[in-house]
Structures are given as C-alpha cells and as structure tokens.
Amino acid sequence: MSHEVAKTLYQANHEAGQKFEYFVTGAIGAMFAYSVQNYAPEVLAWNPKLWSQSQSCVWPHPFSAA
C-alpha cells in the first residue's frame, strides 16, 4: 500500500470518527434539553420525613430506642 493511500484512509477514518463524536454529543445534548425542559428548581431543605422513610426500609432509624 502506498503512502498516499494510507494517508487518505487515515484522514477519512479520522473525519468519520469526529463526525460520530459530534453526533453522539448532539444526541446527548438534545436528550438532556428534552429532559429538563419542564424542570422547576426548588429550595434545598432538610426534610426529616424523607430520612425516616428511606432509612426504615433498610435498617432501624439511628435515633430510635432500639
């Protein structure tokens, strides 16, 4: 195989790889934009109900008298 043919094949492979990376990046960006289009931010606050509910199904509450 001549040097020119190898160089042409390498360049074509490199360009195809870049186009694929741009496609994947664009698809991920579109999915992210679609998933957050109706997002409404909320204030972060401590909710003790969430702690007790999530912990009660795994192990006893750490502050309970067991």
mmCIF file of the N, C-alpha and C atoms, coordinates in Angstrom:
data_MODEL
# 
_entry.id   MODEL 
# 
loop_
_atom_site.group_PDB 
_atom_site.id 
_atom_site.type_symbol 
_atom_site.label_atom_id 
_atom_site.label_alt_id 
_atom_site.label_comp_id 
_atom_site.label_asym_id 
_atom_site.label_entity_id 
_atom_site.label_seq_id 
_atom_site.pdbx_PDB_ins_code 
_atom_site.Cartn_x 
_atom_site.Cartn_y 
_atom_site.Cartn_z 
_atom_site.occupancy 
_atom_site.B_iso_or_equiv 
_atom_site.pdbx_formal_charge 
_atom_site.auth_seq_id 
_atom_site.auth_comp_id 
_atom_site.auth_asym_id 
_atom_site.auth_atom_id 
_atom_site.pdbx_PDB_model_num 
ATOM 1   N N  . MET A 1 1  ? 0.853   -1.165 0.000  1.00 0.00 ? 1  MET A N  1 
ATOM 2   C CA . MET A 1 1  ? 0.000   0.000  0.000  1.00 0.00 ? 1  MET A CA 1 
ATOM 3   C C  . MET A 1 1  ? 0.900   1.230  0.000  1.00 0.00 ? 1  MET A C  1 
ATOM 4   N N  . SER A 1 2  ? 0.558   2.166  -0.855 1.00 0.00 ? 2  SER A N  1 
ATOM 5   C CA . SER A 1 2  ? 1.403   3.353  -0.942 1.00 0.00 ? 2  SER A CA 1 
ATOM 6   C C  . SER A 1 2  ? 1.123   4.303  0.220  1.00 0.00 ? 2  SER A C  1 
ATOM 7   N N  . HIS A 1 3  ? 2.041   5.199  0.403  1.00 0.00 ? 3  HIS A N  1 
ATOM 8   C CA . HIS A 1 3  ? 1.945   6.165  1.490  1.00 0.00 ? 3  HIS A CA 1 
ATOM 9   C C  . HIS A 1 3  ? 0.727   7.070  1.308  1.00 0.00 ? 3  HIS A C  1 
ATOM 10  N N  . GLU A 1 4  ? 0.445   7.481  0.088  1.00 0.00 ? 4  GLU A N  1 
ATOM 11  C CA . GLU A 1 4  ? -0.682  8.379  -0.186 1.00 0.00 ? 4  GLU A CA 1 
ATOM 12  C C  . GLU A 1 4  ? -2.027  7.707  0.107  1.00 0.00 ? 4  GLU A C  1 
ATOM 13  N N  . VAL A 1 5  ? -2.154  6.424  -0.236 1.00 0.00 ? 5  VAL A N  1 
ATOM 14  C CA . VAL A 1 5  ? -3.394  5.697  0.022  1.00 0.00 ? 5  VAL A CA 1 
ATOM 15  C C  . VAL A 1 5  ? -3.602  5.544  1.528  1.00 0.00 ? 5  VAL A C  1 
ATOM 16  N N  . ALA A 1 6  ? -2.534  5.215  2.239  1.00 0.00 ? 6  ALA A N  1 
ATOM 17  C CA . ALA A 1 6  ? -2.636  5.059  3.682  1.00 0.00 ? 6  ALA A CA 1 
ATOM 18  C C  . ALA A 1 6  ? -3.014  6.381  4.340  1.00 0.00 ? 6  ALA A C  1 
ATOM 19  N N  . LYS A 1 7  ? -2.434  7.476  3.849  1.00 0.00 ? 7  LYS A N  1 
ATOM 20  C CA . LYS A 1 7  ? -2.738  8.786  4.406  1.00 0.00 ? 7  LYS A CA 1 
ATOM 21  C C  . LYS A 1 7  ? -4.204  9.155  4.142  1.00 0.00 ? 7  LYS A C  1 
ATOM 22  N N  . THR A 1 8  ? -4.698  8.868  2.960  1.00 0.00 ? 8  THR A N  1 
ATOM 23  C CA . THR A 1 8  ? -6.088  9.156  2.616  1.00 0.00 ? 8  THR A CA 1 
ATOM 24  C C  . THR A 1 8  ? -7.041  8.340  3.478  1.00 0.00 ? 8  THR A C  1 
ATOM 25  N N  . LEU A 1 9  ? -6.736  7.065  3.678  1.00 0.00 ? 9  LEU A N  1 
ATOM 26  C CA . LEU A 1 9  ? -7.576  6.218  4.515  1.00 0.00 ? 9  LEU A CA 1 
ATOM 27  C C  . LEU A 1 9  ? -7.561  6.693  5.968  1.00 0.00 ? 9  LEU A C  1 
ATOM 28  N N  . TYR A 1 10 ? -6.399  7.097  6.441  1.00 0.00 ? 10 TYR A N  1 
ATOM 29  C CA . TYR A 1 10 ? -6.300  7.600  7.815  1.00 0.00 ? 10 TYR A CA 1 
ATOM 30  C C  . TYR A 1 10 ? -7.140  8.861  7.989  1.00 0.00 ? 10 TYR A C  1 
ATOM 31  N N  . GLN A 1 11 ? -7.041  9.782  7.023  1.00 0.00 ? 11 GLN A N  1 
ATOM 32  C CA . GLN A 1 11 ? -7.810  11.023 7.120  1.00 0.00 ? 11 GLN A CA 1 
ATOM 33  C C  . GLN A 1 11 ? -9.316  10.753 7.071  1.00 0.00 ? 11 GLN A C  1 
ATOM 34  N N  . ALA A 1 12 ? -9.742  9.842  6.204  1.00 0.00 ? 12 ALA A N  1 
ATOM 35  C CA . ALA A 1 12 ? -11.163 9.513  6.113  1.00 0.00 ? 12 ALA A CA 1 
ATOM 36  C C  . ALA A 1 12 ? -11.648 8.883  7.416  1.00 0.00 ? 12 ALA A C  1 
ATOM 37  N N  . ASN A 1 13 ? -10.836 8.014  8.000  1.00 0.00 ? 13 ASN A N  1 
ATOM 38  C CA . ASN A 1 13 ? -11.199 7.383  9.270  1.00 0.00 ? 13 ASN A CA 1 
ATOM 39  C C  . ASN A 1 13 ? -11.272 8.423  10.379 1.00 0.00 ? 13 ASN A C  1 
ATOM 40  N N  . HIS A 1 14 ? -10.333 9.330  10.402 1.00 0.00 ? 14 HIS A N  1 
ATOM 41  C CA . HIS A 1 14 ? -10.306 10.374 11.425 1.00 0.00 ? 14 HIS A CA 1 
ATOM 42  C C  . HIS A 1 14 ? -11.535 11.284 11.309 1.00 0.00 ? 14 HIS A C  1 
ATOM 43  N N  . GLU A 1 15 ? -11.882 11.687 10.094 1.00 0.00 ? 15 GLU A N  1 
ATOM 44  C CA . GLU A 1 15 ? -13.044 12.545 9.883  1.00 0.00 ? 15 GLU A CA 1 
ATOM 45  C C  . GLU A 1 15 ? -14.342 11.827 10.267 1.00 0.00 ? 15 GLU A C  1 
ATOM 46  N N  . ALA A 1 16 ? -14.437 10.552 9.949  1.00 0.00 ? 16 ALA A N  1 
ATOM 47  C CA . ALA A 1 16 ? -15.629 9.786  10.308 1.00 0.00 ? 16 ALA A CA 1 
ATOM 48  C C  . ALA A 1 16 ? -15.752 9.678  11.829 1.00 0.00 ? 16 ALA A C  1 
ATOM 49  N N  . GLY A 1 17 ? -14.638 9.486  12.507 1.00 0.00 ? 17 GLY A N  1 
ATOM 50  C CA . GLY A 1 17 ? -14.658 9.425  13.966 1.00 0.00 ? 17 GLY A CA 1 
ATOM 51  C C  . GLY A 1 17 ? -15.104 10.734 14.584 1.00 0.00 ? 17 GLY A C  1 
ATOM 52  N N  . GLN A 1 18 ? -14.631 11.848 14.026 1.00 0.00 ? 18 GLN A N  1 
ATOM 53  C CA . GLN A 1 18 ? -15.037 13.152 14.535 1.00 0.00 ? 18 GLN A CA 1 
ATOM 54  C C  . GLN A 1 18 ? -16.530 13.398 14.313 1.00 0.00 ? 18 GLN A C  1 
ATOM 55  N N  . LYS A 1 19 ? -17.027 13.022 13.144 1.00 0.00 ? 19 LYS A N  1 
ATOM 56  C CA . LYS A 1 19 ? -18.457 13.200 12.870 1.00 0.00 ? 19 LYS A CA 1 
ATOM 57  C C  . LYS A 1 19 ? -19.301 12.361 13.824 1.00 0.00 ? 19 LYS A C  1 
ATOM 58  N N  . PHE A 1 20 ? -18.851 11.154 14.116 1.00 0.00 ? 20 PHE A N  1 
ATOM 59  C CA . PHE A 1 20 ? -19.579 10.308 15.052 1.00 0.00 ? 20 PHE A CA 1 
ATOM 60  C C  . PHE A 1 20 ? -19.582 10.921 16.447 1.00 0.00 ? 20 PHE A C  1 
ATOM 61  N N  . GLU A 1 21 ? -18.442 11.458 16.886 1.00 0.00 ? 21 GLU A N  1 
ATOM 62  C CA . GLU A 1 21 ? -18.374 12.098 18.198 1.00 0.00 ? 21 GLU A CA 1 
ATOM 63  C C  . GLU A 1 21 ? -19.298 13.303 18.270 1.00 0.00 ? 21 GLU A C  1 
ATOM 64  N N  . TYR A 1 22 ? -19.360 14.104 17.199 1.00 0.00 ? 22 TYR A N  1 
ATOM 65  C CA . TYR A 1 22 ? -20.271 15.241 17.170 1.00 0.00 ? 22 TYR A CA 1 
ATOM 66  C C  . TYR A 1 22 ? -21.725 14.771 17.216 1.00 0.00 ? 22 TYR A C  1 
ATOM 67  N N  . PHE A 1 23 ? -22.032 13.697 16.518 1.00 0.00 ? 23 PHE A N  1 
ATOM 68  C CA . PHE A 1 23 ? -23.388 13.154 16.525 1.00 0.00 ? 23 PHE A CA 1 
ATOM 69  C C  . PHE A 1 23 ? -23.781 12.702 17.929 1.00 0.00 ? 23 PHE A C  1 
ATOM 70  N N  . VAL A 1 24 ? -22.912 11.953 18.590 1.00 0.00 ? 24 VAL A N  1 
ATOM 71  C CA . VAL A 1 24 ? -23.207 11.461 19.935 1.00 0.00 ? 24 VAL A CA 1 
ATOM 72  C C  . VAL A 1 24 ? -23.360 12.631 20.904 1.00 0.00 ? 24 VAL A C  1 
ATOM 73  N N  . THR A 1 25 ? -22.485 13.620 20.812 1.00 0.00 ? 25 THR A N  1 
ATOM 74  C CA . THR A 1 25 ? -22.570 14.788 21.684 1.00 0.00 ? 25 THR A CA 1 
ATOM 75  C C  . THR A 1 25 ? -23.873 15.545 21.450 1.00 0.00 ? 25 THR A C  1 
ATOM 76  N N  . GLY A 1 26 ? -24.257 15.712 20.207 1.00 0.00 ? 26 GLY A N  1 
ATOM 77  C CA . GLY A 1 26 ? -25.508 16.391 19.894 1.00 0.00 ? 26 GLY A CA 1 
ATOM 78  C C  . GLY A 1 26 ? -26.716 15.621 20.391 1.00 0.00 ? 26 GLY A C  1 
ATOM 79  N N  . ALA A 1 27 ? -26.697 14.299 20.237 1.00 0.00 ? 27 ALA A N  1 
ATOM 80  C CA . ALA A 1 27 ? -27.813 13.476 20.698 1.00 0.00 ? 27 ALA A CA 1 
ATOM 81  C C  . ALA A 1 27 ? -27.949 13.549 22.218 1.00 0.00 ? 27 ALA A C  1 
ATOM 82  N N  . ILE A 1 28 ? -26.828 13.491 22.926 1.00 0.00 ? 28 ILE A N  1 
ATOM 83  C CA . ILE A 1 28 ? -26.864 13.598 24.393 1.00 0.00 ? 28 ILE A CA 1 
ATOM 84  C C  . ILE A 1 28 ? -27.359 14.980 24.815 1.00 0.00 ? 28 ILE A C  1 
ATOM 85  N N  . GLY A 1 29 ? -26.903 16.021 24.137 1.00 0.00 ? 29 GLY A N  1 
ATOM 86  C CA . GLY A 1 29 ? -27.370 17.370 24.443 1.00 0.00 ? 29 GLY A CA 1 
ATOM 87  C C  . GLY A 1 29 ? -28.865 17.523 24.206 1.00 0.00 ? 29 GLY A C  1 
ATOM 88  N N  . ALA A 1 30 ? -29.367 16.943 23.124 1.00 0.00 ? 30 ALA A N  1 
ATOM 89  C CA . ALA A 1 30 ? -30.796 17.018 22.836 1.00 0.00 ? 30 ALA A CA 1 
ATOM 90  C C  . ALA A 1 30 ? -31.606 16.255 23.878 1.00 0.00 ? 30 ALA A C  1 
ATOM 91  N N  . MET A 1 31 ? -31.126 15.079 24.285 1.00 0.00 ? 31 MET A N  1 
ATOM 92  C CA . MET A 1 31 ? -31.843 14.316 25.315 1.00 0.00 ? 31 MET A CA 1 
ATOM 93  C C  . MET A 1 31 ? -31.851 15.064 26.643 1.00 0.00 ? 31 MET A C  1 
ATOM 94  N N  . PHE A 1 32 ? -30.730 15.698 26.995 1.00 0.00 ? 32 PHE A N  1 
ATOM 95  C CA . PHE A 1 32 ? -30.670 16.469 28.233 1.00 0.00 ? 32 PHE A CA 1 
ATOM 96  C C  . PHE A 1 32 ? -31.623 17.653 28.166 1.00 0.00 ? 32 PHE A C  1 
ATOM 97  N N  . ALA A 1 33 ? -31.619 18.373 27.041 1.00 0.00 ? 33 ALA A N  1 
ATOM 98  C CA . ALA A 1 33 ? -32.505 19.523 26.901 1.00 0.00 ? 33 ALA A CA 1 
ATOM 99  C C  . ALA A 1 33 ? -33.968 19.101 26.979 1.00 0.00 ? 33 ALA A C  1 
ATOM 100 N N  . TYR A 1 34 ? -34.306 17.978 26.369 1.00 0.00 ? 34 TYR A N  1 
ATOM 101 C CA . TYR A 1 34 ? -35.681 17.486 26.424 1.00 0.00 ? 34 TYR A CA 1 
ATOM 102 C C  . TYR A 1 34 ? -36.073 17.101 27.851 1.00 0.00 ? 34 TYR A C  1 
ATOM 103 N N  . SER A 1 35 ? -35.142 16.501 28.580 1.00 0.00 ? 35 SER A N  1 
ATOM 104 C CA . SER A 1 35 ? -35.478 16.027 29.925 1.00 0.00 ? 35 SER A CA 1 
ATOM 105 C C  . SER A 1 35 ? -35.618 17.159 30.933 1.00 0.00 ? 35 SER A C  1 
ATOM 106 N N  . VAL A 1 36 ? -34.996 18.299 30.706 1.00 0.00 ? 36 VAL A N  1 
ATOM 107 C CA . VAL A 1 36 ? -35.070 19.400 31.673 1.00 0.00 ? 36 VAL A CA 1 
ATOM 108 C C  . VAL A 1 36 ? -35.937 20.555 31.186 1.00 0.00 ? 36 VAL A C  1 
ATOM 109 N N  . GLN A 1 37 ? -36.705 20.365 30.129 1.00 0.00 ? 37 GLN A N  1 
ATOM 110 C CA . GLN A 1 37 ? -37.494 21.478 29.604 1.00 0.00 ? 37 GLN A CA 1 
ATOM 111 C C  . GLN A 1 37 ? -38.587 21.933 30.571 1.00 0.00 ? 37 GLN A C  1 
ATOM 112 N N  . ASN A 1 38 ? -39.065 21.055 31.421 1.00 0.00 ? 38 ASN A N  1 
ATOM 113 C CA . ASN A 1 38 ? -40.106 21.416 32.380 1.00 0.00 ? 38 ASN A CA 1 
ATOM 114 C C  . ASN A 1 38 ? -39.586 21.414 33.813 1.00 0.00 ? 38 ASN A C  1 
ATOM 115 N N  . TYR A 1 39 ? -38.277 21.496 33.992 1.00 0.00 ? 39 TYR A N  1 
ATOM 116 C CA . TYR A 1 39 ? -37.676 21.468 35.323 1.00 0.00 ? 39 TYR A CA 1 
ATOM 117 C C  . TYR A 1 39 ? -37.984 22.760 36.063 1.00 0.00 ? 39 TYR A C  1 
ATOM 118 N N  . ALA A 1 40 ? -38.420 22.625 37.290 1.00 0.00 ? 40 ALA A N  1 
ATOM 119 C CA . ALA A 1 40 ? -38.673 23.788 38.143 1.00 0.00 ? 40 ALA A CA 1 
ATOM 120 C C  . ALA A 1 40 ? -37.784 23.665 39.382 1.00 0.00 ? 40 ALA A C  1 
ATOM 121 N N  . PRO A 1 41 ? -36.802 24.538 39.531 1.00 0.00 ? 41 PRO A N  1 
ATOM 122 C CA . PRO A 1 41 ? -35.904 24.434 40.689 1.00 0.00 ? 41 PRO A CA 1 
ATOM 123 C C  . PRO A 1 41 ? -36.641 24.666 41.997 1.00 0.00 ? 41 PRO A C  1 
ATOM 124 N N  . GLU A 1 42 ? -36.195 23.985 43.012 1.00 0.00 ? 42 GLU A N  1 
ATOM 125 C CA . GLU A 1 42 ? -36.771 24.114 44.344 1.00 0.00 ? 42 GLU A CA 1 
ATOM 126 C C  . GLU A 1 42 ? -35.660 24.418 45.334 1.00 0.00 ? 42 GLU A C  1 
ATOM 127 N N  . VAL A 1 43 ? -36.042 25.020 46.441 1.00 0.00 ? 43 VAL A N  1 
ATOM 128 C CA . VAL A 1 43 ? -35.084 25.313 47.503 1.00 0.00 ? 43 VAL A CA 1 
ATOM 129 C C  . VAL A 1 43 ? -34.720 24.011 48.199 1.00 0.00 ? 43 VAL A C  1 
ATOM 130 N N  . LEU A 1 44 ? -33.439 23.785 48.392 1.00 0.00 ? 44 LEU A N  1 
ATOM 131 C CA . LEU A 1 44 ? -32.993 22.601 49.115 1.00 0.00 ? 44 LEU A CA 1 
ATOM 132 C C  . LEU A 1 44 ? -33.220 22.815 50.604 1.00 0.00 ? 44 LEU A C  1 
ATOM 133 N N  . ALA A 1 45 ? -33.859 21.872 51.235 1.00 0.00 ? 45 ALA A N  1 
ATOM 134 C CA . ALA A 1 45 ? -34.139 21.981 52.657 1.00 0.00 ? 45 ALA A CA 1 
ATOM 135 C C  . ALA A 1 45 ? -34.122 20.584 53.264 1.00 0.00 ? 45 ALA A C  1 
ATOM 136 N N  . TRP A 1 46 ? -33.859 20.521 54.543 1.00 0.00 ? 46 TRP A N  1 
ATOM 137 C CA . TRP A 1 46 ? -33.844 19.244 55.254 1.00 0.00 ? 46 TRP A CA 1 
ATOM 138 C C  . TRP A 1 46 ? -35.278 18.815 55.522 1.00 0.00 ? 46 TRP A C  1 
ATOM 139 N N  . ASN A 1 47 ? -35.607 17.590 55.142 1.00 0.00 ? 47 ASN A N  1 
ATOM 140 C CA . ASN A 1 47 ? -36.936 17.058 55.381 1.00 0.00 ? 47 ASN A CA 1 
ATOM 141 C C  . ASN A 1 47 ? -36.782 15.785 56.208 1.00 0.00 ? 47 ASN A C  1 
ATOM 142 N N  . PRO A 1 48 ? -37.076 15.816 57.506 1.00 0.00 ? 48 PRO A N  1 
ATOM 143 C CA . PRO A 1 48 ? -36.880 14.638 58.344 1.00 0.00 ? 48 PRO A CA 1 
ATOM 144 C C  . PRO A 1 48 ? -37.769 13.461 57.946 1.00 0.00 ? 48 PRO A C  1 
ATOM 145 N N  . LYS A 1 49 ? -38.912 13.721 57.320 1.00 0.00 ? 49 LYS A N  1 
ATOM 146 C CA . LYS A 1 49 ? -39.771 12.626 56.877 1.00 0.00 ? 49 LYS A CA 1 
ATOM 147 C C  . LYS A 1 49 ? -39.060 11.765 55.845 1.00 0.00 ? 49 LYS A C  1 
ATOM 148 N N  . LEU A 1 50 ? -38.343 12.401 54.920 1.00 0.00 ? 50 LEU A N  1 
ATOM 149 C CA . LEU A 1 50 ? -37.635 11.637 53.900 1.00 0.00 ? 50 LEU A CA 1 
ATOM 150 C C  . LEU A 1 50 ? -36.548 10.764 54.522 1.00 0.00 ? 50 LEU A C  1 
ATOM 151 N N  . TRP A 1 51 ? -35.857 11.276 55.524 1.00 0.00 ? 51 TRP A N  1 
ATOM 152 C CA . TRP A 1 51 ? -34.809 10.489 56.174 1.00 0.00 ? 51 TRP A CA 1 
ATOM 153 C C  . TRP A 1 51 ? -35.400 9.259  56.853 1.00 0.00 ? 51 TRP A C  1 
ATOM 154 N N  . SER A 1 52 ? -36.464 9.445  57.610 1.00 0.00 ? 52 SER A N  1 
ATOM 155 C CA . SER A 1 52 ? -37.029 8.316  58.354 1.00 0.00 ? 52 SER A CA 1 
ATOM 156 C C  . SER A 1 52 ? -37.655 7.293  57.414 1.00 0.00 ? 52 SER A C  1 
ATOM 157 N N  . GLN A 1 53 ? -38.278 7.722  56.339 1.00 0.00 ? 53 GLN A N  1 
ATOM 158 C CA . GLN A 1 53 ? -38.885 6.784  55.397 1.00 0.00 ? 53 GLN A CA 1 
ATOM 159 C C  . GLN A 1 53 ? -37.835 5.996  54.637 1.00 0.00 ? 53 GLN A C  1 
ATOM 160 N N  . SER A 1 54 ? -36.775 6.646  54.218 1.00 0.00 ? 54 SER A N  1 
ATOM 161 C CA . SER A 1 54 ? -35.762 5.944  53.437 1.00 0.00 ? 54 SER A CA 1 
ATOM 162 C C  . SER A 1 54 ? -34.934 5.002  54.303 1.00 0.00 ? 54 SER A C  1 
ATOM 163 N N  . GLN A 1 55 ? -34.737 5.329  55.562 1.00 0.00 ? 55 GLN A N  1 
ATOM 164 C CA . GLN A 1 55 ? -33.916 4.504  56.424 1.00 0.00 ? 55 GLN A CA 1 
ATOM 165 C C  . GLN A 1 55 ? -34.695 3.366  57.069 1.00 0.00 ? 55 GLN A C  1 
ATOM 166 N N  . SER A 1 56 ? -36.001 3.528  57.212 1.00 0.00 ? 56 SER A N  1 
ATOM 167 C CA . SER A 1 56 ? -36.778 2.496  57.892 1.00 0.00 ? 56 SER A CA 1 
ATOM 168 C C  . SER A 1 56 ? -36.861 1.209  57.085 1.00 0.00 ? 56 SER A C  1 
ATOM 169 N N  . CYS A 1 57 ? -36.729 1.275  55.773 1.00 0.00 ? 57 CYS A N  1 
ATOM 170 C CA . CYS A 1 57 ? -36.834 0.061  54.970 1.00 0.00 ? 57 CYS A CA 1 
ATOM 171 C C  . CYS A 1 57 ? -35.505 -0.694 54.914 1.00 0.00 ? 57 CYS A C  1 
ATOM 172 N N  . VAL A 1 58 ? -34.408 -0.063 55.337 1.00 0.00 ? 58 VAL A N  1 
ATOM 173 C CA . VAL A 1 58 ? -33.094 -0.721 55.271 1.00 0.00 ? 58 VAL A CA 1 
ATOM 174 C C  . VAL A 1 58 ? -32.627 -1.144 56.654 1.00 0.00 ? 58 VAL A C  1 
ATOM 175 N N  . TRP A 1 59 ? -32.662 -0.251 57.591 1.00 0.00 ? 59 TRP A N  1 
ATOM 176 C CA . TRP A 1 59 ? -32.259 -0.555 58.961 1.00 0.00 ? 59 TRP A CA 1 
ATOM 177 C C  . TRP A 1 59 ? -33.021 0.382  59.906 1.00 0.00 ? 59 TRP A C  1 
ATOM 178 N N  . PRO A 1 60 ? -32.997 0.125  61.195 1.00 0.00 ? 60 PRO A N  1 
ATOM 179 C CA . PRO A 1 60 ? -33.728 0.989  62.132 1.00 0.00 ? 60 PRO A CA 1 
ATOM 180 C C  . PRO A 1 60 ? -33.204 2.404  62.119 1.00 0.00 ? 60 PRO A C  1 
ATOM 181 N N  . HIS A 1 61 ? -34.049 3.324  62.447 1.00 0.00 ? 61 HIS A N  1 
ATOM 182 C CA . HIS A 1 61 ? -33.675 4.731  62.499 1.00 0.00 ? 61 HIS A CA 1 
ATOM 183 C C  . HIS A 1 61 ? -32.557 4.921  63.513 1.00 0.00 ? 61 HIS A C  1 
ATOM 184 N N  . PRO A 1 62 ? -31.516 5.708  63.212 1.00 0.00 ? 62 PRO A N  1 
ATOM 185 C CA . PRO A 1 62 ? -30.380 5.831  64.133 1.00 0.00 ? 62 PRO A CA 1 
ATOM 186 C C  . PRO A 1 62 ? -30.734 6.485  65.456 1.00 0.00 ? 62 PRO A C  1 
ATOM 187 N N  . PHE A 1 63 ? -31.825 7.238  65.536 1.00 0.00 ? 63 PHE A N  1 
ATOM 188 C CA . PHE A 1 63 ? -32.193 7.903  66.769 1.00 0.00 ? 63 PHE A CA 1 
ATOM 189 C C  . PHE A 1 63 ? -33.319 7.200  67.510 1.00 0.00 ? 63 PHE A C  1 
ATOM 190 N N  . SER A 1 64 ? -33.718 6.042  67.025 1.00 0.00 ? 64 SER A N  1 
ATOM 191 C CA . SER A 1 64 ? -34.798 5.321  67.697 1.00 0.00 ? 64 SER A CA 1 
ATOM 192 C C  . SER A 1 64 ? -34.229 4.543  68.891 1.00 0.00 ? 64 SER A C  1 
ATOM 193 N N  . ALA A 1 65 ? -35.079 4.250  69.832 1.00 0.00 ? 65 ALA A N  1 
ATOM 194 C CA . ALA A 1 65 ? -34.662 3.497  71.022 1.00 0.00 ? 65 ALA A CA 1 
ATOM 195 C C  . ALA A 1 65 ? -34.829 2.012  70.724 1.00 0.00 ? 65 ALA A C  1 
ATOM 196 N N  . ALA A 1 66 ? -33.806 1.421  70.179 1.00 0.00 ? 66 ALA A N  1 
ATOM 197 C CA . ALA A 1 66 ? -33.887 0.014  69.813 1.00 0.00 ? 66 ALA A CA 1 
ATOM 198 C C  . ALA A 1 66 ? -33.203 -0.869 70.840 1.00 0.00 ? 66 ALA A C  1 
# 
